[in-house]
Amino acid sequence: MTPAFSKFMEQFRSTGSDKAQGYDESHFVGLSEEEKIIVFSCLERELTAPGVIGWLFLLDENKAQSALQDYLNSNHKPFSGLHRILIGLYVYSKDERFLDDFEYYFSQFYEWERDEAVQLYASYVQSEQRKSKFFKKVILDEKDPDALSSAADFYLRLVGVPVGAPDERAHFFRVRKLLESRDMNEKREGFRLVGAL
């Protein structure tokens, strides 16, 4: 048994705050080929947990893509963690139909997952045009304050609103507050101030 495997199994079996710490490279570097098969099988049981998908792809990219696709096909949507599955499939396949599905299901994601979903989208989607369109839709439609705030922040940075000097920061946060408003007229004013309407 390698030290990595022993450490992985200890973390895999942990609970509570220890479990929430997740995995890092020390749980995977140095695994034997036989251990990688066991570790992959363990991680499949936690497929939708934060960070797990990346480790699956590290262990076996083809097998990971199949596992995610199988899971997606076997579950009625939406389900918890759907945003992670769809972004994971997009990242490793570059197939934009997974982004189409992500955008389609976004409003049906669990409320407590939408902020993370916005952040994953910002981190992994390459097309600035696509990101701009998505963030605008979230700003216009979303009610969850965390997801709305993240979308407004990412949108303003994407369109190049400066935030370096104190007066720039004041303007940035004033516009962001308008975009975060529940009042549609205030949202429109925020877009107008950055030349988006």
CNS distance restraints for C-alpha pairs under 8 A (distance, minus, plus):
assign (resid   1 and name CA) (resid   5 and name CA) 6.49 0.50 0.50
assign (resid   1 and name CA) (resid   6 and name CA) 6.84 0.50 0.50
assign (resid   2 and name CA) (resid   6 and name CA) 6.42 0.50 0.50
assign (resid   2 and name CA) (resid  30 and name CA) 6.99 0.50 0.50
assign (resid   2 and name CA) (resid  31 and name CA) 6.25 0.50 0.50
assign (resid   2 and name CA) (resid  32 and name CA) 7.27 0.50 0.50
assign (resid   3 and name CA) (resid   7 and name CA) 6.11 0.50 0.50
assign (resid   3 and name CA) (resid  30 and name CA) 7.81 0.50 0.50
assign (resid   4 and name CA) (resid   8 and name CA) 5.98 0.50 0.50
assign (resid   4 and name CA) (resid  26 and name CA) 6.00 0.50 0.50
assign (resid   4 and name CA) (resid  27 and name CA) 4.80 0.50 0.50
assign (resid   4 and name CA) (resid  28 and name CA) 5.74 0.50 0.50
assign (resid   4 and name CA) (resid  29 and name CA) 6.37 0.50 0.50
assign (resid   4 and name CA) (resid  30 and name CA) 6.09 0.50 0.50
assign (resid   4 and name CA) (resid  31 and name CA) 5.92 0.50 0.50
assign (resid   5 and name CA) (resid   9 and name CA) 6.13 0.50 0.50
assign (resid   5 and name CA) (resid  27 and name CA) 6.52 0.50 0.50
assign (resid   5 and name CA) (resid  28 and name CA) 7.17 0.50 0.50
assign (resid   5 and name CA) (resid  31 and name CA) 6.06 0.50 0.50
assign (resid   5 and name CA) (resid  35 and name CA) 6.68 0.50 0.50
assign (resid   5 and name CA) (resid  39 and name CA) 7.81 0.50 0.50
assign (resid   6 and name CA) (resid  10 and name CA) 6.28 0.50 0.50
assign (resid   7 and name CA) (resid  11 and name CA) 6.34 0.50 0.50
assign (resid   7 and name CA) (resid  26 and name CA) 7.67 0.50 0.50
assign (resid   7 and name CA) (resid  27 and name CA) 5.74 0.50 0.50
assign (resid   8 and name CA) (resid  12 and name CA) 5.96 0.50 0.50
assign (resid   8 and name CA) (resid  23 and name CA) 7.60 0.50 0.50
assign (resid   8 and name CA) (resid  27 and name CA) 4.66 0.50 0.50
assign (resid   8 and name CA) (resid  28 and name CA) 7.23 0.50 0.50
assign (resid   8 and name CA) (resid  39 and name CA) 7.74 0.50 0.50
assign (resid   9 and name CA) (resid  13 and name CA) 6.06 0.50 0.50
assign (resid  10 and name CA) (resid  14 and name CA) 6.19 0.50 0.50
assign (resid  11 and name CA) (resid  18 and name CA) 7.45 0.50 0.50
assign (resid  11 and name CA) (resid  19 and name CA) 6.42 0.50 0.50
assign (resid  11 and name CA) (resid  22 and name CA) 7.37 0.50 0.50
assign (resid  11 and name CA) (resid  23 and name CA) 7.25 0.50 0.50
assign (resid  12 and name CA) (resid  19 and name CA) 7.27 0.50 0.50
assign (resid  12 and name CA) (resid  42 and name CA) 7.69 0.50 0.50
assign (resid  13 and name CA) (resid  19 and name CA) 7.82 0.50 0.50
assign (resid  14 and name CA) (resid  18 and name CA) 5.96 0.50 0.50
assign (resid  14 and name CA) (resid  19 and name CA) 5.06 0.50 0.50
assign (resid  15 and name CA) (resid  19 and name CA) 4.67 0.50 0.50
assign (resid  15 and name CA) (resid  20 and name CA) 7.65 0.50 0.50
assign (resid  16 and name CA) (resid  20 and name CA) 6.38 0.50 0.50
assign (resid  17 and name CA) (resid  21 and name CA) 6.58 0.50 0.50
assign (resid  18 and name CA) (resid  22 and name CA) 7.72 0.50 0.50
assign (resid  22 and name CA) (resid  51 and name CA) 7.51 0.50 0.50
assign (resid  23 and name CA) (resid  27 and name CA) 6.32 0.50 0.50
assign (resid  23 and name CA) (resid  51 and name CA) 7.84 0.50 0.50
assign (resid  23 and name CA) (resid  52 and name CA) 7.99 0.50 0.50
assign (resid  24 and name CA) (resid  28 and name CA) 7.51 0.50 0.50
assign (resid  25 and name CA) (resid  29 and name CA) 5.89 0.50 0.50
assign (resid  31 and name CA) (resid  35 and name CA) 5.75 0.50 0.50
assign (resid  31 and name CA) (resid  36 and name CA) 6.02 0.50 0.50
assign (resid  32 and name CA) (resid  36 and name CA) 6.19 0.50 0.50
assign (resid  33 and name CA) (resid  37 and name CA) 6.67 0.50 0.50
assign (resid  34 and name CA) (resid  38 and name CA) 6.75 0.50 0.50
assign (resid  35 and name CA) (resid  39 and name CA) 6.03 0.50 0.50
assign (resid  36 and name CA) (resid  40 and name CA) 5.93 0.50 0.50
assign (resid  36 and name CA) (resid  59 and name CA) 6.56 0.50 0.50
assign (resid  37 and name CA) (resid  41 and name CA) 6.30 0.50 0.50
assign (resid  38 and name CA) (resid  42 and name CA) 6.29 0.50 0.50
assign (resid  39 and name CA) (resid  43 and name CA) 6.18 0.50 0.50
assign (resid  40 and name CA) (resid  44 and name CA) 6.21 0.50 0.50
assign (resid  40 and name CA) (resid  56 and name CA) 6.25 0.50 0.50
assign (resid  40 and name CA) (resid  59 and name CA) 6.89 0.50 0.50
assign (resid  41 and name CA) (resid  45 and name CA) 6.97 0.50 0.50
assign (resid  42 and name CA) (resid  46 and name CA) 7.26 0.50 0.50
assign (resid  43 and name CA) (resid  47 and name CA) 6.08 0.50 0.50
assign (resid  43 and name CA) (resid  52 and name CA) 6.67 0.50 0.50
assign (resid  43 and name CA) (resid  56 and name CA) 7.01 0.50 0.50
assign (resid  44 and name CA) (resid  56 and name CA) 7.87 0.50 0.50
assign (resid  44 and name CA) (resid  67 and name CA) 7.52 0.50 0.50
assign (resid  46 and name CA) (resid  52 and name CA) 6.93 0.50 0.50
assign (resid  47 and name CA) (resid  52 and name CA) 6.06 0.50 0.50
assign (resid  47 and name CA) (resid  53 and name CA) 6.44 0.50 0.50
assign (resid  47 and name CA) (resid  68 and name CA) 7.83 0.50 0.50
assign (resid  48 and name CA) (resid  52 and name CA) 7.02 0.50 0.50
assign (resid  48 and name CA) (resid  53 and name CA) 7.43 0.50 0.50
assign (resid  48 and name CA) (resid  80 and name CA) 7.36 0.50 0.50
assign (resid  48 and name CA) (resid  81 and name CA) 4.83 0.50 0.50
assign (resid  48 and name CA) (resid  82 and name CA) 7.34 0.50 0.50
assign (resid  48 and name CA) (resid  84 and name CA) 6.55 0.50 0.50
assign (resid  48 and name CA) (resid  85 and name CA) 6.77 0.50 0.50
assign (resid  49 and name CA) (resid  81 and name CA) 6.93 0.50 0.50
assign (resid  50 and name CA) (resid  84 and name CA) 7.62 0.50 0.50
assign (resid  51 and name CA) (resid  55 and name CA) 7.10 0.50 0.50
assign (resid  52 and name CA) (resid  56 and name CA) 6.40 0.50 0.50
assign (resid  53 and name CA) (resid  57 and name CA) 6.38 0.50 0.50
assign (resid  53 and name CA) (resid  64 and name CA) 7.64 0.50 0.50
assign (resid  53 and name CA) (resid  84 and name CA) 7.74 0.50 0.50
assign (resid  53 and name CA) (resid  85 and name CA) 7.62 0.50 0.50
assign (resid  53 and name CA) (resid  88 and name CA) 6.52 0.50 0.50
assign (resid  54 and name CA) (resid  58 and name CA) 6.27 0.50 0.50
assign (resid  54 and name CA) (resid  88 and name CA) 7.58 0.50 0.50
assign (resid  55 and name CA) (resid  59 and name CA) 6.30 0.50 0.50
assign (resid  56 and name CA) (resid  60 and name CA) 6.29 0.50 0.50
assign (resid  56 and name CA) (resid  61 and name CA) 7.10 0.50 0.50
assign (resid  56 and name CA) (resid  64 and name CA) 5.49 0.50 0.50
assign (resid  57 and name CA) (resid  61 and name CA) 4.28 0.50 0.50
assign (resid  57 and name CA) (resid  62 and name CA) 7.66 0.50 0.50
assign (resid  57 and name CA) (resid  63 and name CA) 7.81 0.50 0.50
assign (resid  57 and name CA) (resid  64 and name CA) 5.32 0.50 0.50
assign (resid  57 and name CA) (resid  65 and name CA) 7.47 0.50 0.50
assign (resid  60 and name CA) (resid  64 and name CA) 5.94 0.50 0.50
assign (resid  61 and name CA) (resid  65 and name CA) 6.20 0.50 0.50
assign (resid  62 and name CA) (resid  66 and name CA) 6.36 0.50 0.50
assign (resid  63 and name CA) (resid  67 and name CA) 6.10 0.50 0.50
assign (resid  64 and name CA) (resid  68 and name CA) 6.19 0.50 0.50
assign (resid  65 and name CA) (resid  69 and name CA) 6.15 0.50 0.50
assign (resid  65 and name CA) (resid  89 and name CA) 6.55 0.50 0.50
assign (resid  65 and name CA) (resid  92 and name CA) 7.53 0.50 0.50
assign (resid  66 and name CA) (resid  70 and name CA) 5.96 0.50 0.50
assign (resid  67 and name CA) (resid  71 and name CA) 6.11 0.50 0.50
assign (resid  68 and name CA) (resid  72 and name CA) 6.06 0.50 0.50
assign (resid  68 and name CA) (resid  85 and name CA) 6.30 0.50 0.50
assign (resid  68 and name CA) (resid  89 and name CA) 7.01 0.50 0.50
assign (resid  69 and name CA) (resid  73 and name CA) 6.11 0.50 0.50
assign (resid  69 and name CA) (resid  89 and name CA) 7.61 0.50 0.50
assign (resid  70 and name CA) (resid  74 and name CA) 6.10 0.50 0.50
assign (resid  71 and name CA) (resid  75 and name CA) 6.32 0.50 0.50
assign (resid  72 and name CA) (resid  82 and name CA) 7.89 0.50 0.50
assign (resid  72 and name CA) (resid  85 and name CA) 7.31 0.50 0.50
assign (resid  75 and name CA) (resid  79 and name CA) 7.42 0.50 0.50
assign (resid  77 and name CA) (resid  82 and name CA) 7.64 0.50 0.50
assign (resid  78 and name CA) (resid  82 and name CA) 6.49 0.50 0.50
assign (resid  78 and name CA) (resid 105 and name CA) 6.91 0.50 0.50
assign (resid  78 and name CA) (resid 108 and name CA) 6.37 0.50 0.50
assign (resid  78 and name CA) (resid 109 and name CA) 6.35 0.50 0.50
assign (resid  79 and name CA) (resid 109 and name CA) 7.33 0.50 0.50
assign (resid  79 and name CA) (resid 110 and name CA) 7.89 0.50 0.50
assign (resid  80 and name CA) (resid 109 and name CA) 7.28 0.50 0.50
assign (resid  80 and name CA) (resid 110 and name CA) 6.71 0.50 0.50
assign (resid  80 and name CA) (resid 113 and name CA) 7.91 0.50 0.50
assign (resid  81 and name CA) (resid  85 and name CA) 6.52 0.50 0.50
assign (resid  81 and name CA) (resid 113 and name CA) 7.71 0.50 0.50
assign (resid  82 and name CA) (resid  86 and name CA) 6.20 0.50 0.50
assign (resid  82 and name CA) (resid 109 and name CA) 7.42 0.50 0.50
assign (resid  83 and name CA) (resid  87 and name CA) 6.13 0.50 0.50
assign (resid  83 and name CA) (resid 102 and name CA) 6.34 0.50 0.50
assign (resid  83 and name CA) (resid 106 and name CA) 7.78 0.50 0.50
assign (resid  83 and name CA) (resid 109 and name CA) 7.40 0.50 0.50
assign (resid  83 and name CA) (resid 117 and name CA) 5.83 0.50 0.50
assign (resid  84 and name CA) (resid  88 and name CA) 5.87 0.50 0.50
assign (resid  84 and name CA) (resid 117 and name CA) 7.50 0.50 0.50
assign (resid  84 and name CA) (resid 120 and name CA) 7.90 0.50 0.50
assign (resid  85 and name CA) (resid  89 and name CA) 6.19 0.50 0.50
assign (resid  86 and name CA) (resid  90 and name CA) 6.17 0.50 0.50
assign (resid  86 and name CA) (resid  98 and name CA) 5.42 0.50 0.50
assign (resid  86 and name CA) (resid  99 and name CA) 6.97 0.50 0.50
assign (resid  86 and name CA) (resid 101 and name CA) 7.37 0.50 0.50
assign (resid  86 and name CA) (resid 102 and name CA) 6.13 0.50 0.50
assign (resid  87 and name CA) (resid  91 and name CA) 5.99 0.50 0.50
assign (resid  87 and name CA) (resid  98 and name CA) 7.00 0.50 0.50
assign (resid  87 and name CA) (resid  99 and name CA) 7.11 0.50 0.50
assign (resid  87 and name CA) (resid 102 and name CA) 7.48 0.50 0.50
assign (resid  87 and name CA) (resid 120 and name CA) 7.22 0.50 0.50
assign (resid  87 and name CA) (resid 121 and name CA) 7.32 0.50 0.50
assign (resid  87 and name CA) (resid 124 and name CA) 7.56 0.50 0.50
assign (resid  88 and name CA) (resid  92 and name CA) 6.35 0.50 0.50
assign (resid  89 and name CA) (resid  93 and name CA) 5.85 0.50 0.50
assign (resid  89 and name CA) (resid  94 and name CA) 7.69 0.50 0.50
assign (resid  89 and name CA) (resid  95 and name CA) 7.73 0.50 0.50
assign (resid  89 and name CA) (resid  98 and name CA) 6.71 0.50 0.50
assign (resid  90 and name CA) (resid  94 and name CA) 4.92 0.50 0.50
assign (resid  90 and name CA) (resid  95 and name CA) 5.46 0.50 0.50
assign (resid  90 and name CA) (resid  96 and name CA) 6.43 0.50 0.50
assign (resid  90 and name CA) (resid  97 and name CA) 7.93 0.50 0.50
assign (resid  90 and name CA) (resid  98 and name CA) 5.51 0.50 0.50
assign (resid  90 and name CA) (resid  99 and name CA) 6.69 0.50 0.50
assign (resid  91 and name CA) (resid 124 and name CA) 6.76 0.50 0.50
assign (resid  95 and name CA) (resid  99 and name CA) 7.81 0.50 0.50
assign (resid  96 and name CA) (resid 100 and name CA) 6.34 0.50 0.50
assign (resid  97 and name CA) (resid 101 and name CA) 6.26 0.50 0.50
assign (resid  98 and name CA) (resid 102 and name CA) 6.08 0.50 0.50
assign (resid  99 and name CA) (resid 103 and name CA) 6.07 0.50 0.50
assign (resid 100 and name CA) (resid 104 and name CA) 6.10 0.50 0.50
assign (resid 101 and name CA) (resid 105 and name CA) 6.04 0.50 0.50
assign (resid 102 and name CA) (resid 106 and name CA) 5.82 0.50 0.50
assign (resid 103 and name CA) (resid 134 and name CA) 7.38 0.50 0.50
assign (resid 105 and name CA) (resid 109 and name CA) 6.36 0.50 0.50
assign (resid 106 and name CA) (resid 114 and name CA) 7.25 0.50 0.50
assign (resid 106 and name CA) (resid 117 and name CA) 7.92 0.50 0.50
assign (resid 107 and name CA) (resid 142 and name CA) 7.58 0.50 0.50
assign (resid 109 and name CA) (resid 113 and name CA) 6.48 0.50 0.50
assign (resid 109 and name CA) (resid 114 and name CA) 6.24 0.50 0.50
assign (resid 110 and name CA) (resid 114 and name CA) 6.58 0.50 0.50
assign (resid 111 and name CA) (resid 115 and name CA) 7.99 0.50 0.50
assign (resid 111 and name CA) (resid 144 and name CA) 6.66 0.50 0.50
assign (resid 113 and name CA) (resid 117 and name CA) 6.15 0.50 0.50
assign (resid 114 and name CA) (resid 118 and name CA) 6.20 0.50 0.50
assign (resid 114 and name CA) (resid 144 and name CA) 7.75 0.50 0.50
assign (resid 114 and name CA) (resid 147 and name CA) 5.64 0.50 0.50
assign (resid 115 and name CA) (resid 119 and name CA) 6.35 0.50 0.50
assign (resid 115 and name CA) (resid 146 and name CA) 5.65 0.50 0.50
assign (resid 115 and name CA) (resid 147 and name CA) 3.89 0.50 0.50
assign (resid 115 and name CA) (resid 148 and name CA) 7.65 0.50 0.50
assign (resid 115 and name CA) (resid 150 and name CA) 6.76 0.50 0.50
assign (resid 116 and name CA) (resid 120 and name CA) 6.10 0.50 0.50
assign (resid 116 and name CA) (resid 147 and name CA) 7.59 0.50 0.50
assign (resid 117 and name CA) (resid 121 and name CA) 6.16 0.50 0.50
assign (resid 118 and name CA) (resid 122 and name CA) 6.21 0.50 0.50
assign (resid 118 and name CA) (resid 147 and name CA) 6.40 0.50 0.50
assign (resid 118 and name CA) (resid 150 and name CA) 6.84 0.50 0.50
assign (resid 118 and name CA) (resid 151 and name CA) 6.42 0.50 0.50
assign (resid 119 and name CA) (resid 123 and name CA) 6.14 0.50 0.50
assign (resid 119 and name CA) (resid 150 and name CA) 7.15 0.50 0.50
assign (resid 120 and name CA) (resid 124 and name CA) 6.08 0.50 0.50
assign (resid 121 and name CA) (resid 125 and name CA) 5.55 0.50 0.50
assign (resid 121 and name CA) (resid 131 and name CA) 7.59 0.50 0.50
assign (resid 122 and name CA) (resid 131 and name CA) 6.95 0.50 0.50
assign (resid 122 and name CA) (resid 154 and name CA) 7.12 0.50 0.50
assign (resid 125 and name CA) (resid 130 and name CA) 7.98 0.50 0.50
assign (resid 125 and name CA) (resid 131 and name CA) 6.97 0.50 0.50
assign (resid 126 and name CA) (resid 131 and name CA) 7.85 0.50 0.50
assign (resid 127 and name CA) (resid 131 and name CA) 6.21 0.50 0.50
assign (resid 128 and name CA) (resid 132 and name CA) 5.95 0.50 0.50
assign (resid 128 and name CA) (resid 158 and name CA) 7.31 0.50 0.50
assign (resid 129 and name CA) (resid 133 and name CA) 6.28 0.50 0.50
assign (resid 130 and name CA) (resid 134 and name CA) 6.18 0.50 0.50
assign (resid 131 and name CA) (resid 135 and name CA) 6.01 0.50 0.50
assign (resid 131 and name CA) (resid 155 and name CA) 7.95 0.50 0.50
assign (resid 132 and name CA) (resid 136 and name CA) 6.13 0.50 0.50
assign (resid 132 and name CA) (resid 155 and name CA) 6.19 0.50 0.50
assign (resid 132 and name CA) (resid 158 and name CA) 7.15 0.50 0.50
assign (resid 132 and name CA) (resid 159 and name CA) 7.88 0.50 0.50
assign (resid 133 and name CA) (resid 137 and name CA) 6.30 0.50 0.50
assign (resid 134 and name CA) (resid 138 and name CA) 6.30 0.50 0.50
assign (resid 135 and name CA) (resid 139 and name CA) 6.09 0.50 0.50
assign (resid 135 and name CA) (resid 151 and name CA) 5.11 0.50 0.50
assign (resid 135 and name CA) (resid 152 and name CA) 6.94 0.50 0.50
assign (resid 135 and name CA) (resid 154 and name CA) 7.40 0.50 0.50
assign (resid 135 and name CA) (resid 155 and name CA) 5.84 0.50 0.50
assign (resid 136 and name CA) (resid 140 and name CA) 6.17 0.50 0.50
assign (resid 136 and name CA) (resid 151 and name CA) 7.61 0.50 0.50
assign (resid 136 and name CA) (resid 152 and name CA) 7.86 0.50 0.50
assign (resid 136 and name CA) (resid 155 and name CA) 7.22 0.50 0.50
assign (resid 137 and name CA) (resid 141 and name CA) 5.97 0.50 0.50
assign (resid 137 and name CA) (resid 142 and name CA) 7.88 0.50 0.50
assign (resid 138 and name CA) (resid 142 and name CA) 5.06 0.50 0.50
assign (resid 138 and name CA) (resid 147 and name CA) 7.85 0.50 0.50
assign (resid 138 and name CA) (resid 148 and name CA) 6.50 0.50 0.50
assign (resid 138 and name CA) (resid 151 and name CA) 6.46 0.50 0.50
assign (resid 139 and name CA) (resid 148 and name CA) 5.66 0.50 0.50
assign (resid 139 and name CA) (resid 151 and name CA) 6.28 0.50 0.50
assign (resid 139 and name CA) (resid 152 and name CA) 6.25 0.50 0.50
assign (resid 139 and name CA) (resid 179 and name CA) 6.46 0.50 0.50
assign (resid 139 and name CA) (resid 180 and name CA) 6.84 0.50 0.50
assign (resid 139 and name CA) (resid 187 and name CA) 8.00 0.50 0.50
assign (resid 140 and name CA) (resid 184 and name CA) 7.68 0.50 0.50
assign (resid 140 and name CA) (resid 187 and name CA) 7.48 0.50 0.50
assign (resid 142 and name CA) (resid 147 and name CA) 7.28 0.50 0.50
assign (resid 142 and name CA) (resid 148 and name CA) 5.95 0.50 0.50
assign (resid 143 and name CA) (resid 148 and name CA) 6.85 0.50 0.50
assign (resid 143 and name CA) (resid 182 and name CA) 7.81 0.50 0.50
assign (resid 144 and name CA) (resid 148 and name CA) 6.05 0.50 0.50
assign (resid 145 and name CA) (resid 149 and name CA) 5.92 0.50 0.50
assign (resid 145 and name CA) (resid 180 and name CA) 7.49 0.50 0.50
assign (resid 146 and name CA) (resid 150 and name CA) 6.20 0.50 0.50
assign (resid 147 and name CA) (resid 151 and name CA) 6.11 0.50 0.50
assign (resid 148 and name CA) (resid 152 and name CA) 6.14 0.50 0.50
assign (resid 148 and name CA) (resid 180 and name CA) 6.05 0.50 0.50
assign (resid 149 and name CA) (resid 153 and name CA) 6.11 0.50 0.50
assign (resid 149 and name CA) (resid 176 and name CA) 7.58 0.50 0.50
assign (resid 149 and name CA) (resid 180 and name CA) 6.00 0.50 0.50
assign (resid 150 and name CA) (resid 154 and name CA) 6.07 0.50 0.50
assign (resid 151 and name CA) (resid 155 and name CA) 5.91 0.50 0.50
assign (resid 152 and name CA) (resid 156 and name CA) 6.18 0.50 0.50
assign (resid 152 and name CA) (resid 176 and name CA) 5.82 0.50 0.50
assign (resid 152 and name CA) (resid 179 and name CA) 6.14 0.50 0.50
assign (resid 152 and name CA) (resid 180 and name CA) 6.71 0.50 0.50
assign (resid 153 and name CA) (resid 157 and name CA) 6.34 0.50 0.50
assign (resid 153 and name CA) (resid 176 and name CA) 6.52 0.50 0.50
assign (resid 154 and name CA) (resid 158 and name CA) 5.97 0.50 0.50
assign (resid 155 and name CA) (resid 159 and name CA) 6.28 0.50 0.50
assign (resid 156 and name CA) (resid 160 and name CA) 6.32 0.50 0.50
assign (resid 156 and name CA) (resid 161 and name CA) 5.43 0.50 0.50
assign (resid 156 and name CA) (resid 172 and name CA) 7.56 0.50 0.50
assign (resid 156 and name CA) (resid 176 and name CA) 7.46 0.50 0.50
assign (resid 156 and name CA) (resid 194 and name CA) 7.98 0.50 0.50
assign (resid 157 and name CA) (resid 161 and name CA) 5.62 0.50 0.50
assign (resid 157 and name CA) (resid 162 and name CA) 7.32 0.50 0.50
assign (resid 159 and name CA) (resid 194 and name CA) 7.83 0.50 0.50
assign (resid 161 and name CA) (resid 172 and name CA) 6.62 0.50 0.50
assign (resid 161 and name CA) (resid 194 and name CA) 7.33 0.50 0.50
assign (resid 162 and name CA) (resid 168 and name CA) 5.82 0.50 0.50
assign (resid 162 and name CA) (resid 169 and name CA) 7.34 0.50 0.50
assign (resid 162 and name CA) (resid 172 and name CA) 7.01 0.50 0.50
assign (resid 163 and name CA) (resid 168 and name CA) 4.93 0.50 0.50
assign (resid 163 and name CA) (resid 169 and name CA) 4.53 0.50 0.50
assign (resid 163 and name CA) (resid 172 and name CA) 6.07 0.50 0.50
assign (resid 164 and name CA) (resid 168 and name CA) 6.12 0.50 0.50
assign (resid 164 and name CA) (resid 169 and name CA) 6.33 0.50 0.50
assign (resid 165 and name CA) (resid 169 and name CA) 6.19 0.50 0.50
assign (resid 166 and name CA) (resid 170 and name CA) 6.26 0.50 0.50
assign (resid 167 and name CA) (resid 171 and name CA) 6.34 0.50 0.50
assign (resid 168 and name CA) (resid 172 and name CA) 6.02 0.50 0.50
assign (resid 169 and name CA) (resid 173 and name CA) 6.10 0.50 0.50
assign (resid 170 and name CA) (resid 174 and name CA) 6.09 0.50 0.50
assign (resid 171 and name CA) (resid 175 and name CA) 6.17 0.50 0.50
assign (resid 172 and name CA) (resid 176 and name CA) 6.10 0.50 0.50
assign (resid 173 and name CA) (resid 177 and name CA) 5.98 0.50 0.50
assign (resid 174 and name CA) (resid 178 and name CA) 6.50 0.50 0.50
assign (resid 175 and name CA) (resid 179 and name CA) 6.34 0.50 0.50
assign (resid 175 and name CA) (resid 190 and name CA) 5.09 0.50 0.50
assign (resid 175 and name CA) (resid 193 and name CA) 7.24 0.50 0.50
assign (resid 176 and name CA) (resid 180 and name CA) 6.14 0.50 0.50
assign (resid 176 and name CA) (resid 190 and name CA) 7.15 0.50 0.50
assign (resid 177 and name CA) (resid 181 and name CA) 6.25 0.50 0.50
assign (resid 178 and name CA) (resid 186 and name CA) 5.18 0.50 0.50
assign (resid 178 and name CA) (resid 187 and name CA) 5.26 0.50 0.50
assign (resid 178 and name CA) (resid 189 and name CA) 7.01 0.50 0.50
assign (resid 178 and name CA) (resid 190 and name CA) 5.14 0.50 0.50
assign (resid 179 and name CA) (resid 186 and name CA) 6.83 0.50 0.50
assign (resid 179 and name CA) (resid 187 and name CA) 4.45 0.50 0.50
assign (resid 179 and name CA) (resid 188 and name CA) 7.63 0.50 0.50
assign (resid 179 and name CA) (resid 190 and name CA) 5.42 0.50 0.50
assign (resid 179 and name CA) (resid 191 and name CA) 7.26 0.50 0.50
assign (resid 180 and name CA) (resid 187 and name CA) 7.05 0.50 0.50
assign (resid 181 and name CA) (resid 186 and name CA) 6.34 0.50 0.50
assign (resid 181 and name CA) (resid 187 and name CA) 6.23 0.50 0.50
assign (resid 182 and name CA) (resid 186 and name CA) 7.89 0.50 0.50
assign (resid 182 and name CA) (resid 187 and name CA) 7.71 0.50 0.50
assign (resid 183 and name CA) (resid 187 and name CA) 6.48 0.50 0.50
assign (resid 184 and name CA) (resid 188 and name CA) 6.18 0.50 0.50
assign (resid 185 and name CA) (resid 189 and name CA) 6.22 0.50 0.50
assign (resid 186 and name CA) (resid 190 and name CA) 6.23 0.50 0.50
assign (resid 187 and name CA) (resid 191 and name CA) 6.37 0.50 0.50
assign (resid 188 and name CA) (resid 192 and name CA) 6.04 0.50 0.50
assign (resid 188 and name CA) (resid 197 and name CA) 7.20 0.50 0.50
assign (resid 189 and name CA) (resid 193 and name CA) 6.17 0.50 0.50
assign (resid 190 and name CA) (resid 194 and name CA) 6.80 0.50 0.50
assign (resid 191 and name CA) (resid 195 and name CA) 6.25 0.50 0.50
assign (resid 191 and name CA) (resid 196 and name CA) 4.92 0.50 0.50
assign (resid 191 and name CA) (resid 197 and name CA) 5.71 0.50 0.50
assign (resid 192 and name CA) (resid 196 and name CA) 5.55 0.50 0.50
assign (resid 192 and name CA) (resid 197 and name CA) 5.00 0.50 0.50
